[in-house]
């Protein structure tokens, strides 16, 4: 089973190609779970509403006003668009959120620092297993409720990594808008081809790399066999990743 995190600029104009590639492999018997992001879509809606955006360590600071936009965009516009596009290429996609059947049990990460940002405490993957067993392709939107019922914004990389771990995925693939993890971002010569979790934990990264690194580590620590971060805007890079090549490969 392969879990794919789909987000960033990988959503712009390239989706049909990689979705068609998934359809071919799905029909041949491979199983996939997709977790989507949608940062650019959220930013666009915030701009329309004149709401200022801010991030800390790569995580969006989420006020109640911004949380309303995040939930509306991710679980509405983006989730429906991704599911519709997958269905158009012949895939039996079904969209769910982190709240459905308590898929993601979450708590506040640090309300004073991040606002309504959730950290995943537990994954209950039964709903995903059930959908896979019935022949569907699950698509997960990374919004979940805490135990009080408050909707929280869960970083899509973190949500995907946690789900991949709970599913014991053979691969956790992070489609993003960079070629991999850079040790000295944005120095393009500092890309890491392969690294162990232990070594990755020893390094310090710039803001944009933090969620990706944390998610890659968490996926393996939770039970996934490996993680790979790669350029999701490139179809050849996507095919390489499916076949275990390219980007940054993180292993135990």
Residue pairs with C-beta under 8 A, 6 or more apart in sequence:
1 31
1 32
1 33
1 132
1 167
1 168
1 169
1 170
2 30
2 31
2 32
2 33
2 169
2 170
2 171
2 172
2 173
2 242
3 32
3 33
3 34
3 35
3 160
3 163
3 164
3 167
3 169
3 171
3 172
3 173
3 219
3 224
4 22
4 32
4 33
4 34
4 35
4 160
4 173
4 175
5 34
5 35
5 36
5 37
5 156
5 157
5 160
5 161
5 172
5 173
5 174
5 175
5 176
5 215
6 15
6 34
6 35
6 36
6 37
6 82
6 175
6 232
7 36
7 37
7 38
7 39
7 156
7 157
7 175
7 176
7 232
8 37
8 39
8 40
8 175
8 176
8 177
8 232
9 40
9 177
9 232
9 233
10 18
10 175
10 176
10 177
10 231
10 232
10 233
11 36
11 37
11 38
11 40
11 41
11 78
12 40
12 233
14 232
14 233
14 234
14 235
15 82
15 85
16 85
16 88
16 89
17 235
17 238
18 175
18 232
18 235
18 238
19 85
19 86
19 89
19 91
20 89
21 235
21 238
21 239
21 242
22 32
22 86
22 89
22 91
22 137
23 86
23 89
23 90
23 91
25 32
25 242
26 32
26 91
26 137
27 90
31 132
32 137
33 128
33 132
33 137
33 138
33 139
33 140
33 163
33 164
33 167
33 169
34 82
34 86
34 93
34 137
34 138
34 139
34 140
35 139
35 140
35 142
35 156
35 159
35 160
35 163
36 74
36 78
36 79
36 82
36 139
36 140
36 141
36 142
36 156
37 142
37 156
37 157
38 73
38 74
38 77
38 78
38 156
39 60
41 73
41 74
41 77
41 78
42 60
42 69
42 70
42 73
42 74
43 53
45 69
45 72
45 73
46 52
46 53
46 66
46 69
49 69
51 65
51 66
51 69
53 60
53 61
53 66
54 60
54 61
55 61
55 207
56 113
56 114
56 207
57 207
57 210
58 155
58 207
58 208
58 209
58 210
58 211
58 212
59 109
59 114
59 117
59 155
59 210
59 211
60 66
60 70
60 114
60 117
60 153
60 155
61 113
61 114
61 115
61 117
62 70
62 114
62 115
62 116
62 117
62 152
62 153
63 115
63 116
64 115
64 116
66 115
66 116
66 153
67 115
67 116
67 151
67 152
67 153
70 143
70 153
71 143
71 151
71 153
74 141
74 142
74 143
75 97
75 141
75 143
78 141
79 95
79 97
79 139
79 141
80 95
82 93
82 95
82 139
83 93
83 94
83 95
83 139
86 93
86 137
86 139
87 93
91 137
92 135
92 136
92 137
93 136
93 137
93 138
93 139
94 131
94 136
94 137
94 138
94 139
95 139
95 140
95 141
96 103
96 127
96 131
96 138
96 139
96 140
96 141
97 103
97 140
97 141
97 142
97 143
97 144
98 104
98 106
98 140
98 141
98 142
98 143
98 144
98 154
98 159
99 143
99 144
99 145
99 151
100 127
101 124
101 126
101 127
102 124
103 123
103 124
103 125
103 127
103 128
103 140
103 144
103 163
104 118
104 120
104 122
104 123
104 124
104 142
104 144
104 154
104 159
104 162
104 163
105 120
105 121
105 122
105 123
105 124
105 144
105 147
106 118
106 119
106 120
106 121
106 144
106 145
106 146
106 152
106 154
107 118
107 119
107 121
107 146
107 147
108 114
108 116
108 117
108 118
108 119
108 146
108 152
109 117
109 118
109 119
110 117
116 150
116 151
116 152
116 153
117 152
117 153
117 154
117 155
118 144
118 146
118 152
118 153
118 154
119 154
119 158
120 144
120 154
120 158
120 159
120 162
123 162
123 163
123 165
123 166
123 222
124 166
125 163
125 166
125 167
127 138
128 138
128 140
128 163
128 167
129 167
131 137
131 138
132 138
140 159
140 160
140 163
142 153
142 154
142 155
142 156
142 158
142 159
142 160
143 151
143 152
143 153
143 154
144 151
144 152
144 154
144 159
145 151
145 152
146 152
155 211
155 215
157 174
157 211
157 212
157 214
157 215
158 211
158 214
158 215
158 218
160 172
160 174
160 215
160 219
161 172
161 214
161 215
161 216
161 217
161 218
161 219
161 222
161 224
161 227
162 218
162 219
162 222
164 172
164 219
164 222
164 223
164 224
164 227
165 172
165 218
165 219
165 220
165 221
165 222
165 223
165 224
166 222
166 223
167 223
167 224
168 223
168 224
168 225
169 219
169 223
169 224
169 225
170 224
170 225
170 226
171 224
171 225
171 226
171 227
171 228
171 241
171 242
171 244
172 216
172 219
172 220
172 224
172 226
172 227
172 228
173 227
173 228
173 230
173 241
173 242
174 212
174 215
174 216
174 227
174 228
174 229
174 230
174 232
175 230
175 232
175 238
176 212
176 229
176 230
176 231
176 232
177 231
177 232
177 233
178 208
178 229
178 231
179 188
179 191
179 230
179 231
179 237
179 247
180 191
180 192
180 193
180 229
180 230
180 231
180 247
180 248
181 191
181 192
181 195
181 200
181 205
181 209
181 212
181 213
181 216
181 229
181 248
181 250
182 188
182 190
182 191
182 192
182 205
182 206
182 209
183 190
183 191
183 192
183 203
183 205
184 190
184 206
185 205
185 206
185 208
185 209
186 206
191 248
192 248
193 248
193 249
194 248
194 249
194 251
195 248
195 249
195 250
195 251
196 250
196 251
196 252
197 217
197 220
197 221
197 250
197 251
197 252
200 213
200 216
200 217
200 250
201 217
203 213
205 213
212 229
215 227
216 227
216 229
216 248
216 250
217 227
217 250
219 227
220 226
220 227
220 250
220 251
220 252
226 249
226 250
226 251
226 252
227 249
227 250
227 251
228 241
228 244
228 246
228 247
228 248
228 249
228 250
229 247
229 248
229 250
230 237
230 238
230 240
230 241
230 246
230 247
230 248
231 237
231 247
232 238
237 246
237 247
240 246
240 247
241 247
